[in-house]
Amino acid sequence: MRSPMKPKLSICIPVYNFSAFLGETLDSILPQVKEGVEVLVFDGGSTDSTPELMGAFQATWSNLRYHRAEARGGIDADMAKTVELALGDYVWLFSGDDLMRRGALEKALGMLSGGYDVILCKHTNCTLGMKPLNKHPVFSEDHAFVADLGNRAERLEYFRKATTTEAFFSFMGGIVVRKGKWIESGEIIKFRGSCWGHVARLFKVSQNGLTVRFVPEIWLDKRGENDSFLERGVVNRYRIAIEGYHELTKEYFGEKSEEAFHVRRALRNELKFVGFLWAKEQAKEHPEREDRHLLDQLVDLLYRDRGFASFAGRFTYHAMPVWLYRVLRVPYRRLRLLLGQRLKAC
């Protein structure tokens, strides 16, 4: 009997209690699947109806595999286990609540022959109901390019062009990775449970060379208002991003490196300054949930760089009382709304 062909690409979907969204995600992927592609769902011990949902899907789709853990391992462990179980030469790390755009899988498969270690695409940000809000920026230059992050000159140019941390692999749904490179790094114990275990792997292996192909095309729609990392509050969510990337850059590039500076700059682009003022207000209203002392430390860490912009950010955050932020918040929102309406009219 002829053995089945080894897949070229595995679409790896680690999930935990995502049955409300997973069906829609699979509906966006499975009709695009062709020979040489498998879809693998790893269930980190869900307590919802995920097993029943997957049973129904497997009855229809033969190229869909499902594995279920008895206990929740966390996103880092579950993602690593999903890739370990994957049979493909490449893995597309996909979120269980996002949607793949029509034609995206064919485009991804067409890129694999280039032999890149990582393929990085773009996405839209959407509401919980998947209403598109905006196109998420990745680099300041929106054209295709290839960079070897093992080459310092190319790496620095890559980091300088980064607009958000998606350039540094923060969003797993936007990256396709050569499985051999993933395995080469091994698990980084230090970053287990940080939510950035996959980034640590790629940063580590980049020291021996990592070719990244940026594709300035939207291949998926990202569902918003469904951030499980917010379960323990907004300050903790900021901590995950700021402390996590601080430790990553310190470990692999040096705390005072140019790479670390550009990662902080990208974080400042993402975590808007007004969000820290709002978090400051939340810490005042809900001190049992939001840690004001930790928030102060995170702001100082993120705005630590020299220059007027960083100084102004630190100073304004610490100097502005919550009552003044509340006074300014309403006209600020009205101004944004007015500007948005005028831009639409142009």
C-alpha positions in Angstrom: 0.0 0.0 0.0 1.3 3.4 -0.9 2.0 5.6 2.2 0.4 9.0 2.3 2.5 11.9 1.1 4.3 13.9 3.9 2.6 17.3 4.1 4.6 20.3 3.1 2.7 22.6 5.5 0.9 22.0 8.8 -1.5 24.6 10.0 -1.1 24.4 13.8 -4.0 25.7 15.9 -3.5 25.5 19.7 -6.8 26.2 21.5 -8.3 26.4 24.9 -12.1 26.9 25.3 -12.5 28.5 21.9 -15.4 26.4 20.7 -17.5 29.6 20.1 -15.0 30.7 17.4 -13.1 27.6 16.3 -15.8 26.4 13.9 -15.7 29.7 12.0 -11.9 29.5 11.9 -11.9 26.0 10.5 -14.5 26.9 7.9 -12.2 29.6 6.6 -9.2 27.2 6.3 -10.4 23.7 5.4 -12.1 24.5 2.0 -8.7 25.9 0.9 -6.7 22.8 1.9 -5.2 20.7 -0.8 -2.8 17.8 -1.1 0.4 18.5 0.9 -1.4 20.4 3.7 -2.7 19.2 7.1 -4.6 21.1 9.7 -3.8 20.2 13.3 -5.8 21.4 16.3 -4.2 20.9 19.7 -6.7 21.3 22.6 -5.1 22.2 25.8 -7.7 20.5 28.0 -10.7 22.6 27.1 -13.8 22.4 29.4 -16.2 23.7 26.7 -17.7 21.8 23.7 -14.4 21.7 21.7 -14.2 17.9 21.6 -17.8 17.6 20.2 -17.1 20.3 17.7 -13.9 18.7 16.5 -15.7 15.3 16.2 -18.2 16.8 13.8 -15.5 18.4 11.7 -13.3 15.3 11.6 -16.3 13.3 10.2 -16.2 15.6 7.2 -12.5 16.5 6.7 -9.9 13.7 6.5 -6.9 16.1 6.5 -7.9 17.4 10.0 -6.2 16.0 13.0 -7.2 16.6 16.6 -5.2 16.0 19.8 -6.5 16.8 23.3 -4.4 17.2 26.5 -5.9 16.3 29.8 -4.8 19.5 31.5 -4.1 23.1 30.5 -0.4 23.7 29.7 -0.5 27.4 28.8 0.1 28.9 25.4 3.8 28.3 25.2 3.6 24.6 26.1 0.5 24.1 23.9 2.1 25.8 20.9 5.3 23.8 21.3 3.3 20.6 21.5 1.3 21.4 18.4 4.5 22.0 16.4 6.0 18.8 17.8 3.0 16.8 16.5 3.0 18.5 13.1 4.1 16.4 10.1 4.8 19.3 7.7 8.2 20.8 6.7 6.6 24.2 7.6 4.1 25.2 10.3 1.7 28.1 10.2 0.9 29.0 13.8 -2.7 30.0 13.6 -5.1 31.4 16.3 -8.3 29.5 17.0 -10.5 32.6 16.7 -9.0 34.3 13.6 -10.1 33.8 9.9 -7.9 32.9 7.0 -8.5 35.0 3.9 -9.6 33.2 0.7 -6.6 32.4 -1.4 -4.1 32.9 1.4 -3.2 29.3 1.7 -2.3 29.0 -1.9 -0.1 32.1 -1.6 1.6 30.7 1.4 2.3 27.4 -0.3 3.8 29.3 -3.3 6.3 31.0 -0.9 7.6 27.7 0.6 9.8 26.9 -2.5 11.9 30.0 -1.7 13.5 28.1 1.2 12.9 30.9 3.7 13.0 30.2 7.5 10.1 32.5 8.3 7.3 34.0 6.2 5.7 37.0 7.8 2.3 38.3 6.5 -0.1 41.1 7.4 -3.6 41.0 8.9 -6.6 43.2 9.6 -7.9 44.0 13.1 -11.5 43.3 13.6 -14.2 43.5 16.3 -15.4 40.5 18.2 -18.0 40.0 15.5 -15.3 40.2 12.8 -16.1 43.7 11.5 -12.9 45.0 10.0 -11.4 48.1 11.8 -8.0 48.7 10.2 -5.0 47.1 8.6 -2.3 46.3 11.2 1.0 47.9 10.3 4.2 45.8 10.5 7.0 47.8 8.8 7.4 51.5 7.8 8.0 50.3 4.3 5.1 48.3 2.9 6.9 46.3 0.2 8.2 42.8 0.1 11.8 42.1 1.2 14.0 39.4 2.6 16.4 39.8 5.6 18.8 37.4 7.3 18.6 38.2 11.0 21.9 36.4 11.5 23.6 39.2 9.6 23.9 42.2 11.9 23.7 44.8 9.3 20.5 43.2 7.8 19.1 42.7 11.3 19.6 46.3 12.3 18.0 47.5 9.1 15.1 45.1 9.7 14.7 46.4 13.3 14.8 50.0 12.2 12.0 49.5 9.7 9.7 47.7 12.3 6.6 49.7 13.2 5.1 47.2 15.6 6.2 44.1 17.5 4.6 41.9 14.8 7.9 42.5 13.0 9.4 40.6 16.0 6.9 37.7 15.7 4.6 38.7 18.5 1.4 37.6 16.6 1.7 33.9 16.0 -1.1 33.9 13.4 1.1 35.9 11.0 4.1 33.7 10.8 4.9 30.5 8.8 8.1 28.8 10.2 10.4 26.1 8.9 9.9 23.3 11.4 13.6 22.4 11.3 14.5 25.9 12.5 12.0 25.7 15.3 13.4 22.4 16.5 17.0 23.7 16.1 16.5 26.2 18.9 14.9 23.8 21.4 12.6 24.9 24.2 13.9 28.0 26.1 13.1 27.1 29.7 13.6 30.7 30.9 10.7 31.9 28.7 8.3 29.1 29.5 5.0 30.6 30.6 6.0 34.1 29.4 3.6 33.9 26.4 6.7 34.6 24.2 8.2 31.1 24.0 7.9 31.1 20.2 9.7 34.5 20.0 12.5 33.3 22.2 13.0 30.3 19.9 13.3 32.5 16.8 15.5 35.1 18.4 17.8 32.4 19.7 18.1 30.6 16.4 18.5 33.9 14.5 22.1 34.1 15.9 23.0 31.3 13.5 21.0 32.8 10.6 17.3 33.2 10.1 15.9 34.3 6.7 12.6 36.2 7.0 10.5 36.9 4.0 8.0 39.7 4.6 4.9 39.5 2.4 3.0 42.9 2.5 -0.4 41.1 1.9 -3.3 40.5 4.2 -3.7 36.8 4.7 -6.0 36.8 7.8 -8.4 38.7 9.8 -7.7 38.9 13.5 -10.6 38.8 16.0 -10.5 41.6 18.6 -12.1 42.0 22.0 -11.1 38.4 22.8 -7.7 38.8 24.5 -7.4 36.1 27.1 -4.3 37.8 28.5 -6.6 40.5 29.9 -8.1 38.0 32.4 -5.8 39.4 35.2 -6.2 43.1 34.3 -4.8 45.7 31.9 -1.7 46.3 33.9 -0.8 42.7 33.8 -1.4 42.7 30.1 1.1 45.5 29.7 3.5 43.6 31.9 3.4 40.6 29.6 4.3 42.7 26.6 6.8 45.2 28.1 8.6 42.9 30.6 8.5 40.0 28.2 10.1 41.8 25.3 12.6 43.6 27.6 13.8 40.2 28.8 13.9 38.8 25.3 16.1 41.6 23.9 18.3 41.6 27.0 18.9 37.9 26.6 19.6 37.8 22.9 20.8 41.3 21.9 21.8 43.1 25.0 19.9 45.4 27.3 21.5 48.5 25.8 21.6 47.3 22.2 20.1 49.1 19.2 17.8 46.1 18.8 16.4 46.7 22.3 15.8 50.3 21.5 13.8 49.5 18.4 11.7 46.9 20.2 10.8 49.5 22.8 10.0 52.0 20.1 7.7 49.4 18.4 6.0 48.7 21.8 5.4 52.5 22.3 3.7 52.5 18.8 1.4 49.7 19.9 0.7 50.6 23.5 -0.5 54.1 23.0 0.4 56.6 25.7 -3.3 57.5 26.4 -3.7 53.8 27.3 -1.3 54.2 30.2 -3.3 57.1 31.5 -6.4 55.0 31.3 -4.6 52.2 33.1 -3.6 54.7 35.8 -7.3 55.6 36.2 -8.2 51.9 36.4 -5.5 51.4 39.1 -7.1 54.2 41.2 -10.6 52.8 40.8 -9.8 49.1 41.1 -6.6 48.8 43.3 -7.4 45.2 44.1 -7.1 44.3 40.4 -4.7 46.8 38.9 -1.2 47.3 40.4 -0.3 51.0 40.2 3.3 50.5 41.4 3.9 47.9 38.7 2.3 50.3 36.1 4.7 53.0 37.1 7.7 50.7 36.7 6.5 49.5 33.3 6.1 53.1 32.0 9.6 54.0 33.2 11.0 50.9 31.5 9.2 51.6 28.2 10.1 55.3 28.2 13.7 54.9 29.4 15.4 56.0 26.2 17.1 59.4 25.7 15.3 62.1 23.9 12.5 64.6 24.4 9.7 62.2 23.4 10.6 59.6 26.1 11.2 62.3 28.7 7.8 63.9 27.9 6.1 60.5 28.1 7.5 59.7 31.5 7.0 63.2 32.8 3.4 63.6 31.6 2.4 60.1 32.9 3.8 60.8 36.4 2.7 64.4 36.6 -0.9 64.2 35.3 -3.4 63.5 38.0 -6.2 61.1 37.3 -8.8 63.9 37.7 -7.2 65.9 34.9 -7.1 62.9 32.6 -10.8 62.5 33.2 -11.5 66.1 32.3 -9.4 65.9 29.1 -10.7 62.5 28.0 -14.1 63.6 26.7 -12.9 66.4 24.4 -10.0 64.2 23.3 -12.5 61.5 22.2 -14.7 64.1 20.5 -11.8 65.5 18.6 -10.8 62.0 17.4 -14.4 61.4 16.3 -14.5 64.7 14.5 -11.2 64.2 12.7 -12.3 60.7 11.7 -15.5 62.1 10.2 -13.7 64.8 8.3 -11.2 62.3 6.9 -14.0 60.1 5.7 -15.6 63.1 4.0 -12.4 63.9 2.1 
